[in-house]
Amino acid sequence: MLGGRLRSTKLAYSSGNLSVNLIAQAFATYIVFYYVDVLGVKPGLISAAMVVHGIVNAVLNPLFGHLSDRTTSRWGRRIPYMLFGMVPLAAAFTAIWFPIGEGMTLFWYFVFIVLVYDILFVMVVLNYSALFPEMFTTMKERASVSASRQMLGIVGMIIGVALPPLLYSGMGWGPMGVIFAGVALLFLLIMVTSSKEKTTVEREKLGLKQSLKYTFTNKAFVMFVIGSFFVQFTFAMIPAIIPFFTKYVLRASDDSNTILLGAIFVAAIPCVFLWSKLVTRWGLRKTSLVAVACYSASMLPFAFVSSVLAAAIAAAAIGIGLAGLLVLLDMLLSEVIDEDERRTKVRREGMYFGMNGFIVRWGVSLQAVVLGIVLETTGYVKDAVQTDSAVWGIRSMLSFIPLGALLLAFVFFYLYPIRSTGTEQKSSLDV
């Protein structure tokens, strides 16, 4: 019976990732396309707004993380923020797809509602992520939960990335937002009501400045987070550019977005369990290097594929390496947090996940900037047959640009100093 409850807790906790990825990927994949190509806002304005969005998100992550580490309540450090932030987050996500005004009025509405959404998203998702290393303390547990978490997260990605073209073409963008917000809220509620924090954890007593100092003197964290930055840049770039790729390079219908994006995530689902087995055998660092190498190689075909079928096969190859990195990133950060606890005697998941969010969010902003610059400088024109230069620019954003980012990620993961093996490792929470 105890084993059954543990499995139930793992599954309930993992289900929160479906909600996170559903709304995050729908936002990242379609927000620029919706406001630029559907509503007609200038790409440069949206790129500028996304930079502001990234700055605010980046600053909020460590602030919310530090606040969470220092919080004391009857429900724990993390759960209150999730419990009271879920409904407003769902409402803000819905409002994004109900634009108000046109021209500059529409642009300023975009800025406002995205920032509101961003604040609530950080408050809920950072605390959800920070529960992972506290609730699950061994490598075996973390590998198992990370696999189920990412499997459900991929389901959320499929819903949030591959299904919108089917929904907005038949129902409109607003109803799509309502449906997605409702699904996300349901699984967040399942996750929160099933989560339990450890009440004996030593809470953060340091001020923000000193806590930041401890964080950035951790070499393992620095190597991890820079590598993660470049990986997250590609995570944001690939789904954001695929609608442009199918429309202007392949000259295919909107349904082709579903085929390509679905191929990535459907291929990734069985692979998350394969990578979870490999990490318990090879250790985190070695497995991460192999995953980055596989992911990098899958970018090259997009430089030349010219049919939906060929592009779908190439997209499925992306899913193999992507699955590994989805499983491994939070496990690597959890290992960094365990190492920090041995050094400081304090569990600081909030600050580490917050600083990770601070840095990798710049990858999302960089993706929007790169997309805007490439489209502007190569001669992209809305709803037109694109020039060879514009077509090559779109191709490069699915091939050579992410490949370069992943080569840099490989270097920093290679320099990651913790040499764990696949043997059982426990943090001092279990001592």
C-alpha positions, 0 to 999 in steps of 0.5 A: 500500500505504501508503494501504491501511495508513493507511485500515486504521489509521483504521478500526481506531482508529475501531472503538474508538468502537463499544465506548465508545458501546455501553457508555456509552449502554446505561449512560446510557439504562437504568441509571436506568430499570432500578434505578428502574422495574424494581428499584424503588429510589427515584428520589431515591436513584438521583439522589443516587448518580448525583451521587456518580458524576458527582463521582468521574468528574469528578475522575478525568478530569483526574487520569488525563489529567495522569498520562497526559501525564507517562507514559513507557513503551515502549508510549507514554503512552496505550496501557498504560492502555487495554491493562490496563484493558479486561478489568476494564472489561468485567467491571465493566459486566457486574456492573452488570446482576447486582444483589445484594440489595434495598432499601438493600443494593441501593442500596449495591451500585449505588453501589459497582459504578457507582464501580468501573465509572466508574474503569475507564471513565475510564482506558480512554476518556480515553486512547483519546480523547487519541490522536485529535489526536496520531494525526491532525493535519490538518483533513482527516484529522480530519474523515475519521476523526471521521466514520468514528469517529462512524459506528461510534460510532452503530452502538454507540449503536444496539446499546447504546440501541435493542437492549436492550428486545429483549434484556432482554425475552427474555433478561433484563438480566444476559445482555444485559450479558454480550453487550454487554461481550463485543462492547465488549472485542473492538473495544477490542482491535482498536483498541489493537493497531492504534494507534501513538503518536508517540514524539517528543512533548514530554511534560508537565513541569509539576505538576498545579496549573500545568497546570490554570492553563494550561488555564483561561487558554485562552479557546478551551477555556473557551468550547468546554467550556461549550458542550460541557457543555450539548450533553452534557447533552442527549445524556444527557437524550434517551435517558434520558427516551425509555423514560419517554416511550414508556411513559407519554406514548405508552402504547406497548410497550417495542419503541417505545423501539427505534423512537424511539432507532433512528430517531435514530441511523439518521438520523445515520449518513449525516449524519456524512459530510455534516457532515465535508464541510461542516466542511472547507468552512466551518471548525469554528466556523461548522459547529458553530453550524449543527449546534447550530441544527439540533439545537435545532429538532428538540426542539420536536415532542416537546412535542405528538407523540402517536403512535409514528409522529409521534415516530419522525419527530421522532426522525429529525430529531434525528439530523441535528443530533446527527450534526454535533455528534458529528463536531465536538466532538472536532475542536474540542477538537483545535484547542484542543490545537493552539493550546495547543501553539503557546503552551506547546510541549507536547502536553497532550491528556490534560489537555485531554480530562481537563478536558473530561471533568471539566466535561461529566460534570456534564451527565450528573449534571445530567440525572439530577438533573433527571430525578429532580426532575421525576419527583418533583415532577410526581407520577410513579408507577411503573407507573400512568397518569400525571397531566397534570402528570407527562405534561407533565414528561416531555414537557418533558424531551424538548423545552423543557429540552434546547432551553434548554440548546442555546440556551446552547450556541449562545451559547458556541460563538458566542464561541469565538475560533478562526476556522479555515477549511476549509483544511489546517492542521497542528500543530507535530507535523508540522513 
